[in-house]
Amino acid sequence: MTRRTMLVLVAGIAAVSAPTIATATMVYVAPPAKGSSTSWVMLANDDGSNAVKVVAGTAASISPDGARLAYQVWSPKQDNPTSNVRDLASGATAVLDGTCQPGVLTWSPDSTLLACATQTANAKGFVTGNGLGLAQIPASLEGVPSIPVGNYIPAPGNAVAYGVAFSPDSTQIAFSLMKFGSHAAAGPLYVAPVANATARTAVLARAAAPVWSTSGIAAMQSTNVTVTFNGARTPMVHTQIWTISPSLSSKKQLTHYKASGLMAGPGPVAWSPSGNMVFGFIGGQDHLGMATFRVPGGAMTTLFSSGSGSLQTALAVSADGKRLLYTAGSEDTPAAIKTTSLTGRGTRTLVSRALTVSVTPNWNG
């Protein structure tokens, strides 16, 4: 075999194994290279291999169908980031015309809606409320320069907690809402039609961080408490995971975690495909660990425990229900994207340095 033939063969193999630009299952943001200030949105295979540079950005979220990319570009000169939606096949890009805050842009399961956090401030720059914006994403982005972000929950006077979830059929949305400035641990968790926020129904008191699948909703309920730490009385928030039935007609406390010291408790991140497990975290002061919780019963398996500035952040469950996706790092440095088994064994590093990562429901790394 000639050297030229070998090069052609190798190039052909690379073309087959690299993720297609039309669809993807994983997207992550690579930190700036040495001497640069630009971070890049990357598409990659399920195992993080054959990464392809797509566009400059500071945060990114892949649509569930793998065809669209929502991302943000933010510079120190901007009060708010510029949020965009890009079609991976055509490269057509539209700006989200609104005031989306830095952070996750949440897709609906049918890939037609995007939710983002919004915020308002007075003339002196003091925040006056946190709202929820919704954007309807058209079937084609060709010739679409911008997409309006509607004020689903207007920001002034309101406090929508970060973290919302769409119903599996994309017709409803779950969110936590209370009055701005309230000292409650959390507002009620509401469910409302995406077409009418005022038709909302409270489904769980003092709850946030909903995760919605065909198995129902898992959410984190919070309670204000006072604990004794180093001889002093210290205010804390304790949390437990609750589950709500798919029909929203019943609810049940899943965990009964006994927090001590400055530990807060568990929260949900994702359901397993079969609905027999919730993947989540155990949080507290300077602590973020990972755990799985059996459904029903709430039996907890601690996977990794973090402390002293080290964070293990739970992200997703693989489509076959056998692997867990998470990041490991600290608040001050880029994190590694990793996977592990349901018992915390067989850990593998997919990407050594990343700022954010997002995967579709079909991810199987």
C-alpha positions as CSV (number, residue, x, y, z in Angstrom):
1,M,0.0,0.0,0.0
2,T,1.4,3.4,-1.0
3,R,1.8,6.3,1.4
4,R,-0.8,8.3,-0.6
5,T,-3.3,5.4,-0.4
6,M,-2.8,5.2,3.4
7,L,-3.4,8.9,3.8
8,V,-6.6,8.7,1.7
9,L,-7.8,5.7,3.8
10,V,-7.0,7.5,7.1
11,A,-8.9,10.6,5.9
12,G,-11.9,8.4,4.9
13,I,-12.0,6.8,8.4
14,A,-11.8,10.2,10.1
15,A,-14.7,11.5,7.9
16,V,-16.8,8.5,8.9
17,S,-16.0,8.7,12.7
18,A,-16.3,12.5,13.1
19,P,-19.7,13.9,14.2
20,T,-21.7,15.2,11.3
21,I,-22.3,18.9,11.3
22,A,-26.0,18.3,10.6
23,T,-26.7,16.6,13.9
24,A,-24.9,16.0,17.2
25,T,-25.4,14.4,20.6
26,M,-22.8,16.3,22.6
27,V,-21.7,20.0,22.6
28,Y,-19.3,21.6,25.0
29,V,-17.5,24.9,25.3
30,A,-13.7,24.7,25.2
31,P,-11.9,27.4,27.3
32,P,-9.7,29.9,25.6
33,A,-6.3,28.7,24.5
34,K,-3.2,30.2,26.0
35,G,-2.8,33.8,24.9
36,S,-6.5,34.0,23.7
37,S,-9.7,35.3,25.2
38,T,-12.0,33.3,22.9
39,S,-13.9,30.2,24.0
40,W,-15.3,27.9,21.4
41,V,-18.4,25.8,21.1
42,M,-17.4,22.3,20.0
43,L,-19.4,19.3,18.7
44,A,-18.2,15.9,19.5
45,N,-19.0,12.2,19.4
46,D,-20.7,10.5,22.4
47,D,-17.3,9.8,23.9
48,G,-15.9,13.3,23.3
49,S,-13.8,12.3,20.4
50,N,-13.4,14.0,17.0
51,A,-14.4,17.4,18.3
52,V,-15.4,20.0,15.7
53,K,-15.1,23.7,16.3
54,V,-18.4,25.4,15.4
55,V,-18.6,29.0,16.7
56,A,-17.2,31.3,19.4
57,G,-19.4,31.2,22.5
58,T,-19.5,31.1,26.3
59,A,-22.3,28.7,26.9
60,A,-24.2,26.2,24.7
61,S,-27.1,23.8,24.6
62,I,-27.9,21.2,22.0
63,S,-31.5,20.7,21.0
64,P,-33.0,17.3,21.8
65,D,-33.2,16.4,18.1
66,G,-29.5,17.3,17.7
67,A,-30.2,19.7,14.8
68,R,-30.0,23.1,16.5
69,L,-27.5,24.8,18.8
70,A,-28.4,27.5,21.3
71,Y,-25.4,29.4,22.5
72,Q,-24.4,32.7,24.2
73,V,-21.6,35.1,23.5
74,W,-20.7,37.4,26.3
75,S,-17.9,40.0,26.8
76,P,-17.1,42.2,29.8
77,K,-18.4,45.2,27.9
78,Q,-21.9,43.6,27.8
79,D,-24.5,43.8,30.5
80,N,-26.2,40.7,29.1
81,P,-24.9,38.0,26.7
82,T,-26.0,37.8,23.1
83,S,-28.1,34.6,22.7
84,N,-28.3,32.8,19.4
85,V,-29.8,29.8,17.7
86,R,-27.9,28.0,14.9
87,D,-29.0,25.4,12.5
88,L,-26.2,22.8,12.3
89,A,-27.0,21.7,8.8
90,S,-27.2,25.1,7.1
91,G,-25.3,27.3,9.5
92,A,-28.2,29.8,9.5
93,T,-28.2,31.7,12.7
94,A,-30.8,33.9,14.4
95,V,-30.4,36.2,17.4
96,L,-32.7,35.7,20.4
97,D,-34.2,39.2,20.7
98,G,-34.6,39.6,24.4
99,T,-32.7,39.9,27.7
100,C,-31.7,36.3,28.4
101,Q,-29.4,36.1,31.4
102,P,-26.1,34.1,31.4
103,G,-26.7,30.4,31.9
104,V,-28.5,27.5,30.5
105,L,-30.9,27.9,27.6
106,T,-33.5,25.1,28.1
107,W,-35.0,23.3,25.1
108,S,-38.4,21.7,25.0
109,P,-38.4,18.0,24.1
110,D,-39.8,18.7,20.6
111,S,-37.0,21.2,20.0
112,T,-39.4,24.0,19.1
113,L,-39.2,26.2,22.3
114,L,-36.4,27.8,24.3
115,A,-36.7,29.0,27.8
116,C,-34.3,31.4,29.5
117,A,-34.0,33.5,32.7
118,T,-34.7,37.2,32.3
119,Q,-34.0,40.1,34.6
120,T,-34.9,43.8,35.1
121,A,-33.1,46.6,37.1
122,N,-33.9,50.2,38.0
123,A,-32.0,53.3,36.9
124,K,-29.4,52.8,39.7
125,G,-28.7,49.2,38.5
126,F,-30.5,47.4,41.3
127,V,-32.3,44.3,40.3
128,T,-36.1,44.6,40.4
129,G,-37.0,41.0,39.4
130,N,-36.2,37.7,37.7
131,G,-38.6,36.4,35.1
132,L,-38.9,33.6,32.6
133,G,-38.7,34.1,28.8
134,L,-39.9,31.8,26.1
135,A,-38.9,31.8,22.4
136,Q,-40.7,29.9,19.6
137,I,-38.1,28.5,17.3
138,P,-39.2,28.3,13.6
139,A,-38.8,25.2,11.5
140,S,-36.3,27.0,9.3
141,L,-33.8,29.7,10.3
142,E,-33.1,30.7,6.7
143,G,-33.8,34.4,6.3
144,V,-34.7,34.8,10.0
145,P,-32.4,37.4,11.6
146,S,-34.0,37.4,15.0
147,I,-36.5,35.5,17.2
148,P,-38.4,37.4,19.9
149,V,-38.2,36.2,23.5
150,G,-41.6,36.6,25.1
151,N,-42.1,37.6,28.7
152,Y,-43.8,34.4,29.8
153,I,-43.3,35.5,33.5
154,P,-42.5,39.2,33.5
155,A,-39.4,40.0,35.6
156,P,-40.4,43.1,37.6
157,G,-41.6,42.1,41.1
158,N,-41.2,38.3,40.4
159,A,-38.5,35.8,41.3
160,V,-38.4,32.8,39.0
161,A,-35.8,30.3,40.3
162,Y,-33.2,29.1,37.9
163,G,-34.1,25.7,36.5
164,V,-37.3,25.0,34.5
165,A,-38.6,21.8,32.8
166,F,-40.9,21.1,29.9
167,S,-43.4,18.3,29.9
168,P,-42.5,15.3,27.7
169,D,-45.1,16.5,25.1
170,S,-43.8,20.1,25.2
171,T,-47.2,21.5,26.0
172,Q,-46.5,22.5,29.6
173,I,-43.7,24.0,31.7
174,A,-42.8,23.6,35.3
175,F,-41.1,26.5,37.2
176,S,-40.7,27.9,40.7
177,L,-42.1,31.4,41.4
178,M,-42.4,33.7,44.4
179,K,-42.4,37.5,45.0
180,F,-39.1,39.3,44.5
181,G,-37.4,39.9,47.8
182,S,-39.2,37.1,49.6
183,H,-37.2,35.4,52.4
184,A,-38.9,32.0,51.7
185,A,-36.6,29.0,51.0
186,A,-38.3,28.7,47.6
187,G,-41.6,29.5,46.0
188,P,-44.3,27.0,45.0
189,L,-43.5,24.8,42.0
190,Y,-46.1,25.6,39.3
191,V,-47.1,23.8,36.1
192,A,-48.7,25.9,33.3
193,P,-49.5,25.5,29.7
194,V,-46.8,27.0,27.5
195,A,-49.6,29.1,25.9
196,N,-50.9,30.6,29.1
197,A,-48.7,31.3,32.2
198,T,-51.7,32.6,34.2
199,A,-53.4,29.2,34.0
200,R,-50.7,27.8,36.3
201,T,-51.4,25.2,39.1
202,A,-49.2,24.8,42.2
203,V,-48.0,21.2,42.4
204,L,-45.5,21.3,45.3
205,A,-44.7,23.9,48.1
206,R,-41.3,25.5,48.5
207,A,-39.8,23.6,45.5
208,A,-37.5,24.2,42.5
209,A,-35.1,22.5,40.1
210,P,-37.8,20.3,38.4
211,V,-36.8,17.4,36.2
212,W,-39.7,16.1,34.0
213,S,-39.9,12.8,32.1
214,T,-42.6,10.2,31.3
215,S,-42.1,9.0,34.9
216,G,-43.3,12.3,36.3
217,I,-41.6,15.3,37.9
218,A,-38.7,15.1,40.4
219,A,-38.1,18.4,42.3
220,M,-36.2,19.7,45.2
221,Q,-38.2,21.0,48.2
222,S,-36.5,23.5,50.5
223,T,-37.0,24.4,54.1
224,N,-35.4,27.2,56.1
225,V,-33.8,25.9,59.3
226,T,-31.3,27.1,61.9
227,V,-28.3,24.8,62.8
228,T,-25.6,25.0,65.4
229,F,-22.1,25.2,63.8
230,N,-18.9,26.0,65.8
231,G,-21.1,27.0,68.7
232,A,-23.1,29.6,66.7
233,R,-26.7,29.4,65.5
234,T,-26.5,29.6,61.7
235,P,-29.4,29.8,59.1
236,M,-29.4,27.0,56.5
237,V,-31.7,25.6,53.9
238,H,-32.4,21.9,54.0
239,T,-33.6,20.0,50.9
240,Q,-35.3,16.8,50.0
241,I,-36.3,15.2,46.6
242,W,-40.0,14.8,46.0
243,T,-41.7,13.0,43.0
244,I,-45.0,14.0,41.3
245,S,-47.0,11.5,39.3
246,P,-47.2,11.8,35.5
247,S,-50.8,12.9,35.9
248,L,-49.8,15.5,38.5
249,S,-52.5,14.2,40.8
250,S,-50.2,12.8,43.5
251,K,-46.8,13.5,45.1
252,K,-44.5,11.7,47.5
253,Q,-41.3,12.5,49.4
254,L,-38.6,10.4,47.9
255,T,-35.6,11.1,50.2
256,H,-35.3,11.5,53.9
257,Y,-31.8,12.8,54.1
258,K,-30.6,13.8,57.6
259,A,-28.4,16.9,57.0
260,S,-25.7,17.8,59.6
261,G,-23.4,20.8,59.9
262,L,-23.5,23.0,56.8
263,M,-24.9,20.2,54.6
264,A,-28.1,21.1,52.7
265,G,-29.3,17.9,51.2
266,P,-30.2,16.2,47.8
267,G,-31.5,17.6,44.6
268,P,-32.5,15.9,41.3
269,V,-30.8,16.3,37.9
270,A,-32.2,13.6,35.6
271,W,-34.5,10.5,35.6
272,S,-33.2,7.2,34.3
273,P,-34.9,6.0,31.1
274,S,-36.8,3.3,33.0
275,G,-37.9,5.7,35.8
276,N,-36.5,3.5,38.5
277,M,-33.8,6.0,39.5
278,V,-33.2,9.7,39.9
279,F,-29.6,10.9,39.3
280,G,-28.7,14.0,41.4
281,F,-26.5,15.7,43.9
282,I,-25.9,16.2,47.6
283,G,-25.1,19.8,48.3
284,G,-23.9,22.0,51.1
285,Q,-21.5,24.7,52.0
286,D,-18.3,24.2,49.8
287,H,-19.7,20.7,48.9
288,L,-21.2,19.2,45.8
289,G,-21.3,15.5,45.5
290,M,-23.2,13.0,43.3
291,A,-25.6,10.3,44.1
292,T,-28.4,8.1,42.7
293,F,-31.8,7.6,44.4
294,R,-33.9,4.6,43.9
295,V,-37.6,5.0,42.9
296,P,-39.6,4.1,44.9
297,G,-38.0,4.2,48.3
298,G,-35.3,6.8,47.8
299,A,-32.4,4.5,48.7
300,M,-29.2,6.6,48.1
301,T,-26.0,5.5,46.6
302,T,-23.2,8.1,47.0
303,L,-20.9,8.1,44.0
304,F,-18.5,10.9,44.7
305,S,-18.2,13.3,47.6
306,S,-16.7,16.8,47.0
307,G,-15.1,19.3,49.3
308,S,-12.4,21.9,49.6
309,G,-13.3,23.6,46.4
310,S,-13.6,20.4,44.3
311,L,-17.0,20.0,42.6
312,Q,-18.5,16.9,41.0
313,T,-21.5,18.2,39.0
314,A,-24.2,15.7,37.9
315,L,-25.5,16.2,34.3
316,A,-27.3,13.4,32.6
317,V,-28.0,9.6,32.3
318,S,-27.2,7.8,29.1
319,A,-30.0,6.6,26.8
320,D,-29.3,3.0,27.8
321,G,-29.4,3.9,31.5
322,K,-26.0,2.5,32.2
323,R,-23.7,5.5,32.3
324,L,-23.8,8.9,34.2
325,L,-22.4,12.1,32.8
326,Y,-20.8,14.7,35.0
327,T,-18.1,17.3,35.3
328,A,-15.2,17.3,37.8
329,G,-13.3,20.5,38.6
330,S,-13.3,23.6,40.8
331,E,-15.0,27.0,40.7
332,D,-11.8,28.6,39.4
333,T,-10.7,26.3,36.6
334,P,-12.3,24.5,33.6
335,A,-13.8,21.1,34.5
336,A,-13.2,17.7,33.0
337,I,-16.2,16.0,31.3
338,K,-16.5,12.4,32.7
339,T,-18.7,9.4,32.8
340,T,-19.1,6.6,35.3
341,S,-21.3,3.6,36.0
342,L,-24.3,3.6,38.3
343,T,-22.1,2.5,41.1
344,G,-19.3,5.1,40.5
345,R,-16.9,2.5,39.0
346,G,-15.4,2.5,35.5
347,T,-14.9,6.3,35.4
348,R,-13.7,7.7,32.1
349,T,-12.6,11.2,31.1
350,L,-14.2,12.3,27.8
351,V,-12.8,15.9,27.6
352,S,-10.1,17.2,29.9
353,R,-11.1,20.9,29.9
354,A,-14.5,22.4,29.3
355,L,-16.6,25.3,30.6
356,T,-20.1,23.8,29.9
357,V,-21.5,20.6,28.3
358,S,-24.8,19.6,26.9
359,V,-26.1,16.3,25.5
360,T,-29.2,15.1,23.8
361,P,-31.5,12.3,25.2
362,N,-29.8,9.9,22.7
363,W,-26.3,10.4,24.3
364,N,-24.7,7.0,25.1
365,G,-21.1,7.9,26.0
